[in-house]
Amino acid sequence: MSDDLMKIFYFLLKALAWLAALLFVAAGCMLTYEVLARYLFVAPTIWAAELSQLCLIWGSMIAMPWLLKTGRHISVDAVTERLGSGAKRICHVLAMAFVAVFSAWVAWKGGGIFWDSFVRGRTTGSMLDLPTWVAELAIPVGFSLLLLQALIEVGRPPKGPASEEAVME
């Protein structure tokens, strides 16, 4: 990828990470409101639980590539931290290749599930009766972006446990 394309992609990842953070805050606010409305005023909502689930699903999926880029994803490095730089590099490439293959598979299968729901007009069956594809679309979008970032990571050196790149400016 060219430098300009990489800058655009990384800007997109950072913007999506911020959006994910806002979605998590929104989910917390909606659930807090629901608890207060339900138990203090005996007036539960029909929307808070379902919309907060959407926020959590989309937030988790769109944050994945930024977390991988910055080394903030969960990793077990008890063994790899004891290896030499060459062995660390091999482990890193193998791990990123696995993430890329897995992400491609999930994006493909998730895309099929999304498309089937979209075409059939499936809904959640809840009081809001939202289309199910709204939540399902998060899977192919998030895993496609994760696939791209994993492929980029193959060409980059492994990150340590506390990558300085992770600070959100």
TORPA-4810 file (N, C-alpha, C, O; in nm, 3 decimals):
<nodes>
NODE_1_0.084_-0.119_0.000_0.000_0.000_0.000_0.088_0.125_0.000_0.195_0.126_0.061_M
NODE_2_0.043_0.226_-0.067_0.119_0.351_-0.068_0.106_0.421_0.067_0.015_0.391_0.145_S
NODE_3_0.197_0.512_0.093_0.195_0.586_0.220_0.065_0.663_0.239_0.011_0.668_0.349_D
NODE_4_0.016_0.724_0.131_-0.110_0.800_0.141_-0.227_0.709_0.175_-0.312_0.745_0.256_D
NODE_5_-0.230_0.592_0.113_-0.337_0.497_0.141_-0.329_0.447_0.285_-0.431_0.430_0.352_L
NODE_6_-0.207_0.423_0.332_-0.188_0.379_0.471_-0.234_0.487_0.569_-0.298_0.456_0.669_M
NODE_7_-0.202_0.611_0.540_-0.245_0.720_0.627_-0.397_0.729_0.634_-0.455_0.748_0.741_K
NODE_8_-0.462_0.713_0.519_-0.608_0.716_0.515_-0.665_0.599_0.593_-0.760_0.615_0.670_I
NODE_9_-0.607_0.479_0.574_-0.655_0.360_0.644_-0.637_0.377_0.795_-0.727_0.344_0.871_F
NODE_10_-0.522_0.427_0.839_-0.499_0.445_0.982_-0.586_0.555_1.041_-0.627_0.547_1.157_Y
NODE_11_-0.616_0.658_0.962_-0.711_0.759_1.007_-0.848_0.696_1.026_-0.916_0.724_1.125_F
NODE_12_-0.888_0.612_0.932_-1.016_0.541_0.943_-1.018_0.454_1.069_-1.117_0.453_1.143_L
NODE_13_-0.910_0.381_1.095_-0.905_0.295_1.213_-0.917_0.376_1.342_-0.987_0.337_1.435_L
NODE_14_-0.848_0.489_1.346_-0.855_0.573_1.466_-0.995_0.632_1.483_-1.048_0.637_1.594_K
NODE_15_-1.056_0.676_1.374_-1.192_0.729_1.380_-1.290_0.621_1.427_-1.379_0.649_1.507_A
NODE_16_-1.274_0.500_1.377_-1.360_0.390_1.419_-1.337_0.355_1.566_-1.432_0.319_1.637_L
NODE_17_-1.214_0.366_1.613_-1.185_0.339_1.755_-1.255_0.442_1.843_-1.312_0.407_1.947_A
NODE_18_-1.252_0.567_1.803_-1.323_0.671_1.878_-1.474_0.648_1.873_-1.544_0.663_1.973_W
NODE_19_-1.524_0.610_1.756_-1.667_0.580_1.744_-1.704_0.462_1.834_-1.808_0.465_1.899_L
NODE_20_-1.619_0.361_1.839_-1.644_0.246_1.926_-1.651_0.290_2.072_-1.738_0.245_2.147_A
NODE_21_-1.559_0.378_2.112_-1.560_0.428_2.250_-1.692_0.500_2.279_-1.751_0.482_2.385_A
NODE_22_-1.736_0.582_2.184_-1.865_0.651_2.202_-1.982_0.554_2.209_-2.076_0.575_2.286_L
NODE_23_-1.976_0.448_2.128_-2.082_0.347_2.131_-2.087_0.276_2.266_-2.195_0.245_2.316_L
NODE_24_-1.970_0.250_2.325_-1.967_0.186_2.457_-2.024_0.279_2.564_-2.097_0.235_2.654_F
NODE_25_-1.992_0.407_2.555_-2.048_0.504_2.649_-2.200_0.512_2.631_-2.274_0.515_2.728_V
NODE_26_-2.244_0.516_2.506_-2.387_0.522_2.479_-2.459_0.398_2.536_-2.567_0.410_2.593_A
NODE_27_-2.398_0.281_2.520_-2.459_0.159_2.574_-2.471_0.168_2.726_-2.573_0.131_2.783_A
NODE_28_-2.367_0.217_2.791_-2.372_0.235_2.936_-2.481_0.332_2.978_-2.552_0.307_3.075_G
NODE_29_-2.494_0.442_2.906_-2.598_0.541_2.937_-2.738_0.482_2.917_-2.827_0.502_2.999_C
NODE_30_-2.756_0.409_2.806_-2.887_0.350_2.780_-2.925_0.248_2.887_-3.039_0.244_2.932_M
NODE_31_-2.829_0.166_2.926_-2.860_0.064_3.027_-2.884_0.127_3.164_-2.970_0.081_3.240_L
NODE_32_-2.809_0.232_3.195_-2.834_0.304_3.321_-2.973_0.364_3.321_-3.047_0.354_3.419_T
NODE_33_-3.009_0.427_3.210_-3.144_0.484_3.197_-3.250_0.375_3.213_-3.351_0.396_3.281_Y
NODE_34_-3.228_0.262_3.151_-3.324_0.151_3.158_-3.343_0.104_3.302_-3.456_0.082_3.346_E
NODE_35_-3.232_0.089_3.375_-3.242_0.045_3.515_-3.317_0.148_3.598_-3.405_0.112_3.677_V
NODE_36_-3.283_0.274_3.580_-3.353_0.379_3.655_-3.502_0.384_3.619_-3.587_0.393_3.707_L
NODE_37_-3.532_0.379_3.490_-3.672_0.385_3.447_-3.750_0.264_3.498_-3.865_0.277_3.539_A
NODE_38_-3.689_0.149_3.495_-3.758_0.026_3.534_-3.781_0.019_3.684_-3.892_-0.012_3.729_R
NODE_39_-3.677_0.048_3.764_-3.687_0.024_3.908_-3.728_0.146_3.990_-3.785_0.130_4.098_Y
NODE_40_-3.700_0.265_3.941_-3.742_0.384_4.017_-3.880_0.434_3.975_-3.958_0.480_4.057_L
NODE_41_-3.907_0.425_3.845_-4.031_0.481_3.794_-4.129_0.377_3.742_-4.238_0.411_3.696_F
NODE_42_-4.091_0.251_3.748_-4.172_0.139_3.699_-4.221_0.169_3.557_-4.339_0.150_3.524_V
NODE_43_-4.131_0.216_3.475_-4.163_0.251_3.336_-4.050_0.203_3.244_-3.973_0.284_3.192_A
NODE_44_-4.040_0.071_3.225_-3.931_0.020_3.141_-3.942_0.068_2.996_-4.051_0.099_2.948_P
NODE_45_-3.829_0.073_2.930_-3.828_0.114_2.790_-3.839_-0.010_2.701_-3.816_-0.122_2.745_T
NODE_46_-3.874_0.013_2.576_-3.875_-0.098_2.480_-3.749_-0.096_2.393_-3.729_-0.186_2.312_I
NODE_47_-3.666_0.005_2.409_-3.555_0.025_2.318_-3.417_0.010_2.380_-3.322_-0.022_2.308_W
NODE_48_-3.401_0.031_2.509_-3.268_0.042_2.568_-3.184_-0.085_2.555_-3.068_-0.078_2.516_A
NODE_49_-3.241_-0.198_2.586_-3.163_-0.322_2.581_-3.118_-0.354_2.438_-3.002_-0.388_2.415_A
NODE_50_-3.209_-0.344_2.345_-3.176_-0.381_2.207_-3.078_-0.282_2.143_-2.984_-0.324_2.075_E
NODE_51_-3.098_-0.154_2.166_-3.005_-0.056_2.108_-2.868_-0.062_2.176_-2.766_-0.040_2.110_L
NODE_52_-2.865_-0.092_2.305_-2.735_-0.105_2.371_-2.661_-0.229_2.320_-2.539_-0.228_2.308_S
NODE_53_-2.735_-0.336_2.288_-2.671_-0.453_2.228_-2.609_-0.417_2.093_-2.497_-0.458_2.062_Q
NODE_54_-2.681_-0.340_2.013_-2.627_-0.295_1.885_-2.499_-0.214_1.904_-2.401_-0.232_1.831_L
NODE_55_-2.501_-0.125_2.002_-2.382_-0.044_2.031_-2.264_-0.132_2.070_-2.152_-0.109_2.025_C
NODE_56_-2.289_-0.231_2.153_-2.181_-0.320_2.198_-2.127_-0.406_2.084_-2.007_-0.425_2.071_L
NODE_57_-2.217_-0.457_2.001_-2.174_-0.539_1.887_-2.090_-0.456_1.790_-1.979_-0.494_1.755_I
NODE_58_-2.145_-0.342_1.747_-2.072_-0.258_1.651_-1.943_-0.203_1.713_-1.840_-0.199_1.646_W
NODE_59_-1.949_-0.161_1.839_-1.828_-0.109_1.903_-1.717_-0.213_1.908_-1.602_-0.181_1.881_G
NODE_60_-1.752_-0.335_1.944_-1.651_-0.442_1.951_-1.592_-0.472_1.814_-1.471_-0.490_1.800_S
NODE_61_-1.676_-0.478_1.714_-1.628_-0.515_1.580_-1.542_-0.407_1.516_-1.440_-0.437_1.455_M
NODE_62_-1.582_-0.282_1.530_-1.504_-0.177_1.462_-1.379_-0.137_1.539_-1.292_-0.068_1.484_I
NODE_63_-1.367_-0.178_1.665_-1.247_-0.149_1.742_-1.135_-0.250_1.717_-1.018_-0.220_1.741_A
NODE_64_-1.169_-0.369_1.669_-1.070_-0.477_1.654_-0.946_-0.438_1.573_-0.834_-0.463_1.619_M
NODE_65_-0.959_-0.379_1.455_-0.837_-0.351_1.378_-0.746_-0.248_1.445_-0.624_-0.260_1.437_P
NODE_66_-0.802_-0.149_1.511_-0.719_-0.050_1.581_-0.647_-0.118_1.698_-0.530_-0.090_1.723_W
NODE_67_-0.716_-0.205_1.768_-0.653_-0.277_1.879_-0.537_-0.361_1.830_-0.432_-0.367_1.895_L
NODE_68_-0.553_-0.426_1.716_-0.443_-0.505_1.660_-0.328_-0.414_1.617_-0.212_-0.445_1.643_L
NODE_69_-0.359_-0.305_1.552_-0.255_-0.212_1.505_-0.171_-0.160_1.620_-0.049_-0.148_1.607_K
NODE_70_-0.233_-0.130_1.731_-0.162_-0.068_1.843_-0.112_-0.169_1.946_-0.053_-0.130_2.046_T
NODE_71_-0.135_-0.296_1.923_-0.088_-0.398_2.017_-0.168_-0.404_2.145_-0.118_-0.451_2.247_G
NODE_72_-0.292_-0.357_2.142_-0.377_-0.354_2.261_-0.473_-0.472_2.270_-0.553_-0.480_2.363_R
NODE_73_-0.466_-0.562_2.173_-0.551_-0.681_2.179_-0.495_-0.776_2.286_-0.383_-0.759_2.333_H
NODE_74_-0.574_-0.873_2.323_-0.530_-0.971_2.422_-0.427_-1.062_2.357_-0.451_-1.117_2.250_I
NODE_75_-0.314_-1.076_2.422_-0.212_-1.167_2.370_-0.145_-1.238_2.488_-0.123_-1.180_2.594_S
NODE_76_-0.114_-1.363_2.466_-0.042_-1.441_2.566_0.102_-1.450_2.518_0.132_-1.516_2.419_V
NODE_77_0.189_-1.382_2.590_0.328_-1.373_2.544_0.428_-1.430_2.644_0.546_-1.395_2.642_D
NODE_78_0.381_-1.518_2.731_0.469_-1.577_2.832_0.585_-1.653_2.767_0.697_-1.652_2.819_A
NODE_79_0.560_-1.717_2.654_0.665_-1.792_2.586_0.739_-1.703_2.487_0.862_-1.703_2.484_V
NODE_80_0.666_-1.629_2.405_0.730_-1.551_2.299_0.822_-1.442_2.351_0.917_-1.405_2.283_T
NODE_81_0.795_-1.390_2.470_0.883_-1.286_2.526_1.021_-1.343_2.563_1.116_-1.267_2.578_E
NODE_82_1.031_-1.472_2.577_1.157_-1.537_2.612_1.237_-1.580_2.489_1.349_-1.629_2.500_R
NODE_83_1.178_-1.564_2.371_1.242_-1.606_2.247_1.335_-1.497_2.193_1.324_-1.380_2.230_L
NODE_84_1.424_-1.539_2.106_1.509_-1.444_2.037_1.429_-1.368_1.932_1.314_-1.401_1.905_G
NODE_85_1.491_-1.265_1.875_1.418_-1.179_1.782_1.373_-1.254_1.657_1.264_-1.228_1.606_S
NODE_86_1.452_-1.346_1.607_1.412_-1.423_1.488_1.293_-1.513_1.516_1.199_-1.519_1.436_G
NODE_87_1.294_-1.581_1.629_1.183_-1.669_1.666_1.058_-1.587_1.696_0.947_-1.628_1.664_A
NODE_88_1.077_-1.469_1.759_0.961_-1.380_1.783_0.897_-1.338_1.651_0.775_-1.335_1.638_K
NODE_89_0.981_-1.307_1.555_0.933_-1.264_1.423_0.852_-1.375_1.356_0.745_-1.351_1.300_R
NODE_90_0.904_-1.498_1.363_0.834_-1.612_1.303_0.699_-1.632_1.372_0.597_-1.652_1.305_I
NODE_91_0.697_-1.626_1.505_0.571_-1.641_1.579_0.472_-1.530_1.541_0.353_-1.554_1.525_C
NODE_92_0.524_-1.409_1.528_0.440_-1.294_1.491_0.378_-1.315_1.353_0.257_-1.295_1.335_H
NODE_93_0.459_-1.356_1.256_0.408_-1.377_1.119_0.305_-1.489_1.118_0.201_-1.477_1.053_V
NODE_94_0.332_-1.598_1.189_0.236_-1.709_1.195_0.105_-1.666_1.262_-0.003_-1.701_1.216_L
NODE_95_0.117_-1.590_1.370_-0.004_-1.543_1.440_-0.086_-1.451_1.351_-0.208_-1.464_1.344_A
NODE_96_-0.020_-1.358_1.284_-0.093_-1.265_1.196_-0.153_-1.337_1.076_-0.261_-1.301_1.029_M
NODE_97_-0.082_-1.437_1.025_-0.137_-1.517_0.915_-0.262_-1.591_0.961_-0.361_-1.598_0.888_A
NODE_98_-0.259_-1.645_1.082_-0.376_-1.714_1.136_-0.491_-1.615_1.153_-0.605_-1.646_1.117_F
NODE_99_-0.462_-1.497_1.209_-0.566_-1.395_1.226_-0.625_-1.357_1.091_-0.746_-1.341_1.078_V
NODE_100_-0.540_-1.344_0.990_-0.588_-1.305_0.857_-0.678_-1.413_0.798_-0.785_-1.383_0.746_A
NODE_101_-0.637_-1.539_0.806_-0.717_-1.648_0.751_-0.849_-1.659_0.827_-0.955_-1.672_0.765_V
NODE_102_-0.843_-1.655_0.959_-0.964_-1.664_1.039_-1.058_-1.547_1.010_-1.179_-1.566_0.997_F
NODE_103_-1.002_-1.426_0.999_-1.083_-1.307_0.971_-1.149_-1.318_0.834_-1.266_-1.280_0.818_S
NODE_104_-1.076_-1.368_0.735_-1.134_-1.384_0.602_-1.251_-1.481_0.606_-1.355_-1.457_0.545_A
NODE_105_-1.234_-1.591_0.679_-1.340_-1.691_0.689_-1.463_-1.634_0.759_-1.575_-1.652_0.712_W
NODE_106_-1.442_-1.564_0.873_-1.555_-1.507_0.947_-1.623_-1.397_0.865_-1.746_-1.389_0.864_V
NODE_107_-1.545_-1.314_0.797_-1.604_-1.208_0.714_-1.688_-1.269_0.603_-1.798_-1.221_0.574_A
NODE_108_-1.638_-1.375_0.541_-1.712_-1.441_0.432_-1.842_-1.502_0.484_-1.949_-1.478_0.428_W
NODE_109_-1.832_-1.581_0.591_-1.952_-1.645_0.647_-2.048_-1.541_0.703_-2.169_-1.551_0.683_K
NODE_110_-1.995_-1.441_0.774_-2.079_-1.335_0.829_-2.147_-1.254_0.720_-2.262_-1.212_0.735_G
NODE_111_-2.076_-1.233_0.609_-2.136_-1.164_0.496_-2.253_-1.241_0.438_-2.354_-1.183_0.399_G
NODE_112_-2.239_-1.373_0.433_-2.349_-1.457_0.384_-2.470_-1.451_0.476_-2.584_-1.445_0.430_G
NODE_113_-2.445_-1.454_0.606_-2.555_-1.445_0.703_-2.624_-1.310_0.692_-2.747_-1.301_0.691_I
NODE_114_-2.543_-1.203_0.685_-2.598_-1.068_0.668_-2.686_-1.062_0.543_-2.799_-1.014_0.548_F
NODE_115_-2.633_-1.109_0.430_-2.704_-1.098_0.303_-2.835_-1.176_0.307_-2.938_-1.130_0.257_W
NODE_116_-2.831_-1.295_0.365_-2.952_-1.377_0.375_-3.059_-1.304_0.456_-3.176_-1.302_0.418_D
NODE_117_-3.019_-1.246_0.568_-3.115_-1.172_0.651_-3.168_-1.048_0.579_-3.286_-1.014_0.589_S
NODE_118_-3.079_-0.982_0.507_-3.118_-0.862_0.434_-3.221_-0.896_0.326_-3.323_-0.828_0.313_F
NODE_119_-3.193_-1.000_0.249_-3.282_-1.039_0.140_-3.417_-1.089_0.192_-3.521_-1.057_0.135_V
NODE_120_-3.414_-1.166_0.299_-3.537_-1.224_0.353_-3.615_-1.125_0.441_-3.732_-1.149_0.473_R
NODE_121_-3.551_-1.015_0.478_-3.619_-0.916_0.561_-3.640_-0.962_0.705_-3.740_-0.926_0.767_G
NODE_122_-3.547_-1.040_0.757_-3.560_-1.089_0.895_-3.558_-0.973_0.993_-3.488_-0.873_0.973_R
NODE_123_-3.634_-0.988_1.098_-3.635_-0.888_1.206_-3.609_-0.957_1.338_-3.610_-1.080_1.347_T
NODE_124_-3.585_-0.877_1.441_-3.549_-0.933_1.571_-3.667_-0.995_1.643_-3.648_-1.080_1.731_T
NODE_125_-3.787_-0.957_1.610_-3.904_-1.011_1.677_-3.929_-0.947_1.813_-4.017_-0.991_1.886_G
NODE_126_-3.854_-0.847_1.845_-3.872_-0.775_1.972_-3.977_-0.666_1.952_-4.038_-0.654_1.846_S
NODE_127_-3.998_-0.588_2.056_-4.095_-0.478_2.044_-4.048_-0.373_1.943_-4.130_-0.311_1.875_M
NODE_128_-3.917_-0.353_1.932_-3.865_-0.260_1.831_-3.869_-0.321_1.691_-3.886_-0.250_1.592_L
NODE_129_-3.855_-0.451_1.685_-3.859_-0.526_1.559_-3.761_-0.471_1.455_-3.797_-0.449_1.339_D
NODE_130_-3.637_-0.450_1.498_-3.533_-0.402_1.407_-3.494_-0.511_1.308_-3.506_-0.629_1.339_L
NODE_131_-3.448_-0.473_1.191_-3.396_-0.573_1.097_-3.270_-0.638_1.158_-3.185_-0.568_1.213_P
NODE_132_-3.259_-0.769_1.148_-3.143_-0.837_1.208_-3.013_-0.803_1.135_-2.905_-0.812_1.194_T
NODE_133_-3.022_-0.764_1.007_-2.900_-0.736_0.932_-2.824_-0.617_0.988_-2.704_-0.604_0.964_W
NODE_134_-2.891_-0.530_1.062_-2.822_-0.413_1.118_-2.711_-0.459_1.213_-2.601_-0.404_1.211_V
NODE_135_-2.738_-0.558_1.294_-2.636_-0.612_1.385_-2.541_-0.705_1.309_-2.420_-0.704_1.334_A
NODE_136_-2.595_-0.785_1.219_-2.513_-0.884_1.148_-2.410_-0.821_1.055_-2.305_-0.881_1.031_E
NODE_137_-2.437_-0.704_1.004_-2.343_-0.636_0.915_-2.213_-0.601_0.986_-2.108_-0.589_0.922_L
NODE_138_-2.218_-0.586_1.117_-2.097_-0.552_1.192_-1.989_-0.660_1.179_-1.870_-0.629_1.183_A
NODE_139_-2.030_-0.785_1.163_-1.933_-0.896_1.157_-1.848_-0.888_1.029_-1.725_-0.885_1.040_I
NODE_140_-1.906_-0.886_0.910_-1.819_-0.877_0.792_-1.741_-0.745_0.784_-1.628_-0.744_0.735_P
NODE_141_-1.800_-0.636_0.832_-1.728_-0.508_0.830_-1.606_-0.515_0.923_-1.494_-0.486_0.882_V
NODE_142_-1.630_-0.554_1.047_-1.521_-0.558_1.145_-1.413_-0.657_1.109_-1.294_-0.626_1.120_G
NODE_143_-1.451_-0.777_1.066_-1.351_-0.879_1.034_-1.280_-0.851_0.902_-1.165_-0.893_0.885_F
NODE_144_-1.344_-0.781_0.809_-1.273_-0.741_0.687_-1.164_-0.640_0.719_-1.053_-0.648_0.666_S
NODE_145_-1.196_-0.545_0.805_-1.094_-0.447_0.848_-0.984_-0.515_0.928_-0.866_-0.480_0.914_L
NODE_146_-1.020_-0.612_1.011_-0.919_-0.687_1.087_-0.830_-0.767_0.993_-0.709_-0.775_1.015_L
NODE_147_-0.887_-0.825_0.889_-0.810_-0.897_0.789_-0.705_-0.805_0.726_-0.588_-0.841_0.715_L
NODE_148_-0.748_-0.685_0.684_-0.653_-0.590_0.624_-0.541_-0.554_0.721_-0.424_-0.550_0.683_L
NODE_149_-0.577_-0.529_0.847_-0.475_-0.492_0.945_-0.381_-0.609_0.974_-0.261_-0.587_0.993_Q
NODE_150_-0.433_-0.731_0.978_-0.347_-0.848_1.002_-0.247_-0.864_0.888_-0.131_-0.898_0.911_A
NODE_151_-0.293_-0.841_0.765_-0.200_-0.850_0.651_-0.093_-0.742_0.659_0.023_-0.766_0.624_L
NODE_152_-0.130_-0.624_0.704_-0.032_-0.517_0.723_0.067_-0.556_0.832_0.187_-0.532_0.818_I
NODE_153_0.017_-0.616_0.940_0.103_-0.653_1.053_0.205_-0.759_1.016_0.312_-0.765_1.078_E
NODE_154_0.176_-0.842_0.917_0.273_-0.944_0.874_0.405_-0.877_0.836_0.512_-0.932_0.862_V
NODE_155_0.397_-0.762_0.773_0.517_-0.691_0.729_0.580_-0.600_0.833_0.682_-0.537_0.806_G
NODE_156_0.521_-0.592_0.950_0.573_-0.504_1.055_0.639_-0.586_1.165_0.606_-0.703_1.183_R
NODE_157_0.732_-0.526_1.238_0.794_-0.600_1.350_0.693_-0.622_1.463_0.599_-0.544_1.479_P
NODE_158_0.713_-0.729_1.541_0.622_-0.754_1.654_0.626_-0.638_1.753_0.729_-0.574_1.772_P
NODE_159_0.512_-0.615_1.817_0.504_-0.508_1.918_0.527_-0.566_2.055_0.501_-0.684_2.081_K
NODE_160_0.577_-0.482_2.144_0.590_-0.521_2.284_0.456_-0.509_2.354_0.356_-0.471_2.292_G
NODE_161_0.453_-0.542_2.483_0.327_-0.540_2.556_0.262_-0.403_2.568_0.139_-0.395_2.578_P
NODE_162_0.337_-0.295_2.566_0.278_-0.161_2.582_0.325_-0.073_2.467_0.418_0.007_2.481_A
NODE_163_0.260_-0.087_2.355_0.296_-0.009_2.238_0.264_0.138_2.259_0.154_0.172_2.303_S
NODE_164_0.359_0.224_2.229_0.340_0.368_2.246_0.243_0.423_2.142_0.187_0.531_2.161_E
NODE_165_0.224_0.351_2.031_0.132_0.396_1.928_-0.012_0.398_1.975_-0.098_0.459_1.911_E
NODE_166_-0.040_0.331_2.086_-0.177_0.309_2.128_-0.243_0.433_2.187_-0.365_0.434_2.203_A
NODE_167_-0.169_0.535_2.218_-0.229_0.653_2.278_-0.318_0.719_2.173_-0.273_0.753_2.064_V
NODE_168_-0.444_0.738_2.210_-0.537_0.801_2.116_-0.524_0.953_2.130_-0.557_1.011_2.233_M
NODE_169_-0.476_1.013_2.023_-0.452_1.157_2.026_-0.580_1.236_2.016_-0.577_1.359_2.017_E
</nodes>
